[in-house]
């Protein structure tokens, strides 16, 4: 039997990058995946077709995780359509503004926090309410960042959102463990996605960034997906409240010239 046979998995922000890779990996392992996009329906449709081409079962929804009302309505619709949600991957997010704190306006800070942190809160809350109501276990996997720990100047909005996700995860793990709900984070470093397009496309920028990574390269979205599969499976039933760093060793290089 496949690891996620007959499980219903909701992967936010799964129209590209890490989210798409996770959706594909889950589908390959038997899950019925709900692929989510925020505004680019064409890209969402491409992701859906990609999942299906890998032999997976999938459906597509538009979801704005920063909207409490949208999360409530869309997740409830999924629950009604499929009979439940077994696995939630909070992957949807935006990058940092690159603006110093003293120059950043409130709307910029608010946009990042609303999408990255509030989005994780809204989706997790609805998922937990559902799993408690049906009295069944579940898995929550948050895609955080090494910037929950590493502070980059000009990224105060992003750093704060990711550090918030880490501590929200730990709190939720304490609250819902008795209900059989596991909650964990994956903290990627430099991954070859559109979010890191500047570093990926510019050889000099990429080389400089990779110099700080002991393994000497950027990671691939599929590598994050392999870990997400483990955390979503029964193999990780005794794992909760943890952050799994996937950064090629970047964080252990802090303080050694990185």
C-alpha positions in Angstrom: 0.0 0.0 0.0 1.2 3.5 -0.8 2.1 5.7 2.1 -0.8 8.2 1.8 -3.4 5.8 0.3 -6.9 7.4 0.2 -5.7 10.4 2.3 -7.1 13.8 1.5 -4.3 16.4 1.4 -4.7 20.2 1.1 -1.5 21.9 0.0 -1.7 25.7 -0.1 0.3 27.6 -2.6 0.8 24.4 -4.7 0.6 26.0 -8.1 4.4 26.3 -8.2 7.7 25.6 -6.5 7.9 23.6 -3.3 4.1 23.4 -3.0 3.8 21.9 -6.5 6.5 19.4 -5.7 4.8 18.3 -2.5 1.4 18.0 -4.3 3.0 15.7 -6.9 4.9 13.6 -4.3 1.7 13.2 -2.2 -0.3 12.2 -5.2 2.3 9.7 -6.3 1.9 8.1 -2.9 -1.8 7.6 -3.1 -3.2 10.9 -1.7 -6.1 12.8 -3.2 -4.6 16.3 -3.4 -6.3 19.6 -3.4 -4.1 22.0 -5.4 -4.5 25.6 -4.4 -3.6 28.8 -6.3 -4.1 32.4 -5.2 -4.5 34.5 -8.4 -2.9 32.7 -11.4 -5.5 30.3 -12.6 -3.5 29.2 -15.6 -0.5 28.2 -13.4 -2.9 26.4 -11.1 -4.3 24.5 -14.0 -0.8 23.6 -15.1 0.0 22.3 -11.6 -3.2 20.3 -11.5 -2.3 18.6 -14.8 1.2 18.0 -13.6 -0.1 16.1 -10.6 -2.5 14.1 -12.7 0.2 13.3 -15.2 2.1 11.6 -12.4 -0.8 9.3 -11.9 -2.3 11.2 -9.0 -5.8 12.2 -8.1 -6.3 16.0 -7.7 -8.7 18.9 -7.8 -8.1 22.6 -8.0 -9.3 25.6 -5.9 -8.6 29.3 -5.6 -7.7 30.1 -2.0 -6.5 33.4 -0.4 -5.0 32.2 2.9 -4.8 35.8 4.1 -8.6 36.0 4.2 -10.3 34.5 7.2 -13.6 34.3 5.4 -12.1 32.6 2.3 -10.2 30.0 4.3 -13.3 29.2 6.3 -15.5 28.8 3.2 -13.1 26.9 1.0 -11.9 24.5 3.7 -15.5 23.8 4.7 -16.3 23.1 1.0 -13.4 20.7 0.7 -14.6 18.9 3.9 -18.1 18.6 2.5 -16.9 17.4 -1.0 -14.3 14.9 0.1 -15.6 13.9 3.5 -12.7 15.5 5.3 -9.1 16.7 5.2 -6.4 14.4 6.6 -3.3 16.4 5.9 -2.7 20.1 5.8 0.4 21.6 4.2 0.7 25.4 5.0 3.0 26.4 2.1 1.5 29.5 0.7 3.6 32.6 1.3 5.2 35.7 0.0 8.8 36.9 0.1 10.2 39.7 2.1 10.0 43.3 1.0 13.7 44.1 1.2 12.8 47.3 2.9 14.5 48.4 6.2 12.1 48.7 9.2 12.3 52.4 9.5 11.3 52.8 5.8 8.6 50.2 5.7 5.0 51.2 5.7 2.4 49.4 7.7 0.6 48.0 4.7 3.8 46.3 3.5 4.5 44.7 6.9 0.8 43.7 7.2 0.7 42.0 3.8 3.6 39.7 4.6 2.3 38.8 8.1 -1.2 38.3 6.9 -0.2 35.8 4.2 2.6 34.0 5.9 1.6 33.9 9.6 -2.2 34.6 9.6 -2.6 32.3 6.7 -1.0 29.5 8.7 -3.1 30.3 11.7 -6.4 30.5 9.7 -5.8 27.2 7.9 -4.5 25.4 11.0 -7.4 26.5 13.1 -10.0 25.3 10.7 -8.2 22.0 10.2 -7.9 21.4 13.9 -11.6 22.2 14.5 -12.5 19.6 11.8 -10.2 16.8 13.1 -11.4 17.3 16.6 -15.1 17.2 15.4 -14.6 13.9 13.6 -12.4 12.6 16.4 -9.6 11.5 14.0 -5.8 12.2 13.9 -4.3 14.5 11.3 -1.0 16.0 10.1 -0.1 19.7 9.8 3.1 20.5 8.0 4.3 24.2 7.8 6.8 25.3 5.2 8.7 27.9 7.1 12.3 29.1 6.3 15.8 29.2 7.7 14.8 32.9 8.3 12.8 31.8 11.3 16.3 31.7 12.9 18.6 33.6 10.6 17.8 37.3 10.5 18.5 39.1 7.2 18.6 42.9 7.1 15.8 44.4 5.1 13.6 41.3 5.7 12.1 42.2 9.0 8.6 41.5 7.8 9.6 38.0 6.4 11.8 37.1 9.4 9.0 38.0 11.8 6.4 36.0 9.9 8.6 32.9 9.8 9.7 33.1 13.4 6.0 33.4 14.3 5.2 30.3 12.3 7.8 28.3 14.3 6.4 29.4 17.7 2.8 29.0 16.5 3.7 25.4 15.5 5.2 24.6 18.9 2.1 26.0 20.7 -0.3 24.0 18.5 1.7 20.8 19.0 1.3 21.2 22.8 -2.4 21.8 22.4 -3.4 19.1 20.0 -1.1 16.2 20.7 -3.7 14.6 22.9 -6.0 14.5 19.8 -3.5 12.6 17.7 -2.7 15.7 15.5 0.9 16.1 14.6 2.4 19.5 13.8 5.8 20.1 12.4 7.8 22.7 10.3 10.1 22.3 7.4 12.6 25.2 7.2 14.2 25.3 3.7 17.3 27.3 2.9 18.1 28.3 -0.7 15.8 26.2 -3.0 15.6 26.4 -6.8 12.2 28.1 -7.0 10.7 31.3 -8.4 10.9 32.9 -5.0 14.7 32.7 -5.3 14.7 33.6 -9.0 17.3 36.4 -8.7 19.9 34.1 -7.1 19.0 31.2 -9.5 19.3 33.3 -12.7 22.4 35.4 -11.8 25.5 33.2 -11.8 27.4 35.6 -9.6 24.6 35.9 -7.0 24.1 32.2 -7.0 27.8 31.4 -6.6 28.1 33.8 -3.7 25.1 32.3 -2.0 26.2 28.8 -2.5 29.6 29.6 -1.0 28.0 29.7 2.4 26.3 26.3 1.9 28.5 23.4 3.1 27.0 21.1 0.5 27.9 23.7 -2.1 24.6 23.9 -4.0 21.0 25.1 -3.7 18.3 22.5 -2.9 15.6 21.2 -5.2 11.8 21.4 -4.4 11.6 17.6 -4.7 14.0 17.3 -1.8 11.6 19.3 0.4 8.7 17.1 -0.9 10.5 13.9 0.2 10.6 15.2 3.8 7.0 16.4 3.7 6.0 12.9 2.6 7.6 11.4 5.6 6.0 13.9 8.0 2.6 13.3 6.4 2.9 9.5 6.6 2.4 7.0 9.5 6.1 6.7 9.8 6.1 10.1 11.5 3.3 9.4 14.0 5.7 10.0 17.0 7.0 13.3 15.6 5.5 16.6 16.6 6.6 20.1 17.6 9.8 19.9 15.5 11.4 22.0 12.9 13.3 20.1 10.2 16.0 22.4 8.6 16.8 21.6 5.0 19.5 24.1 4.0 22.5 22.1 2.9 24.2 23.0 6.2 23.8 26.8 5.9 22.7 27.3 9.5 25.6 25.5 11.0 27.9 27.8 9.0 26.6 30.8 10.8 29.4 32.3 12.8 32.0 30.8 10.5 32.1 33.6 8.0 28.6 33.1 6.5 
